[in-house]
Amino acid sequence: MDYKKSGAPKVGKNKPRHNEHNAKGSAKSPFGKRETKAELVARLKAAAEKKTS
């Protein structure tokens, strides 16, 4: 008997069970919106300054 062919096909295993809160295309990170290098560096410097204070 060919056990490989028995039973229902298993589909959709590679899909997440829930949506991420910051998924691409959502309100928190819309498509096509990217920071420039200067904005990124400014944000990282502000975070470092906040951490040291």
Distance bins in CASP14 RR format, pairs under 12 A and 6 or more apart:
PFRMAT RR
TARGET T0000
AUTHOR 0000-0000-0000
RMODE 2
METHOD distances of the structure
MODEL  1
4 10 0 0 0 0 0 1 0 0 0 0 0
16 23 0 0 0 0 1 0 0 0 0 0 0
19 25 0 0 0 0 0 1 0 0 0 0 0
19 26 1 0 0 1 0 0 0 0 0 0 0
19 28 0 0 0 0 0 1 0 0 0 0 0
20 26 0 0 0 0 1 0 0 0 0 0 0
20 28 0 0 0 0 1 0 0 0 0 0 0
20 29 0 0 0 0 1 0 0 0 0 0 0
21 27 0 0 0 0 1 0 0 0 0 0 0
21 28 1 0 0 1 0 0 0 0 0 0 0
21 29 0 0 0 0 1 0 0 0 0 0 0
22 28 1 0 1 0 0 0 0 0 0 0 0
22 29 1 0 1 0 0 0 0 0 0 0 0
22 30 0 0 0 0 0 1 0 0 0 0 0
23 29 1 0 0 1 0 0 0 0 0 0 0
23 30 0 0 0 0 0 1 0 0 0 0 0
23 31 0 0 0 0 0 1 0 0 0 0 0
24 30 0 0 0 0 1 0 0 0 0 0 0
24 31 1 0 0 1 0 0 0 0 0 0 0
24 32 0 0 0 0 1 0 0 0 0 0 0
24 33 0 0 0 0 1 0 0 0 0 0 0
24 34 0 0 0 0 0 1 0 0 0 0 0
25 31 1 0 1 0 0 0 0 0 0 0 0
25 32 0 0 0 0 1 0 0 0 0 0 0
25 33 0 0 0 0 1 0 0 0 0 0 0
26 33 0 0 0 0 0 1 0 0 0 0 0
27 33 0 0 0 0 0 1 0 0 0 0 0
29 35 0 0 0 0 0 1 0 0 0 0 0
33 39 0 0 0 0 0 1 0 0 0 0 0
34 40 0 0 0 0 1 0 0 0 0 0 0
35 41 0 0 0 0 1 0 0 0 0 0 0
35 42 0 0 0 0 1 0 0 0 0 0 0
35 43 1 0 0 1 0 0 0 0 0 0 0
35 44 0 0 0 0 0 1 0 0 0 0 0
36 42 0 0 0 0 1 0 0 0 0 0 0
36 43 0 0 0 0 0 1 0 0 0 0 0
37 43 0 0 0 0 0 1 0 0 0 0 0
37 44 0 0 0 0 0 1 0 0 0 0 0
38 44 0 0 0 0 0 1 0 0 0 0 0
38 45 0 0 0 0 0 1 0 0 0 0 0
39 45 0 0 0 0 0 1 0 0 0 0 0
39 46 0 0 0 0 0 1 0 0 0 0 0
40 46 0 0 0 0 0 1 0 0 0 0 0
40 47 0 0 0 0 0 1 0 0 0 0 0
41 47 0 0 0 0 0 1 0 0 0 0 0
41 48 0 0 0 0 0 1 0 0 0 0 0
42 48 0 0 0 0 0 1 0 0 0 0 0
42 49 0 0 0 0 0 1 0 0 0 0 0
43 49 0 0 0 0 0 1 0 0 0 0 0
43 50 0 0 0 0 0 1 0 0 0 0 0
44 50 0 0 0 0 0 1 0 0 0 0 0
44 51 0 0 0 0 0 1 0 0 0 0 0
45 51 0 0 0 0 0 1 0 0 0 0 0
45 52 0 0 0 0 0 1 0 0 0 0 0
46 52 0 0 0 0 0 1 0 0 0 0 0
46 53 0 0 0 0 0 1 0 0 0 0 0
47 53 0 0 0 0 0 1 0 0 0 0 0
END
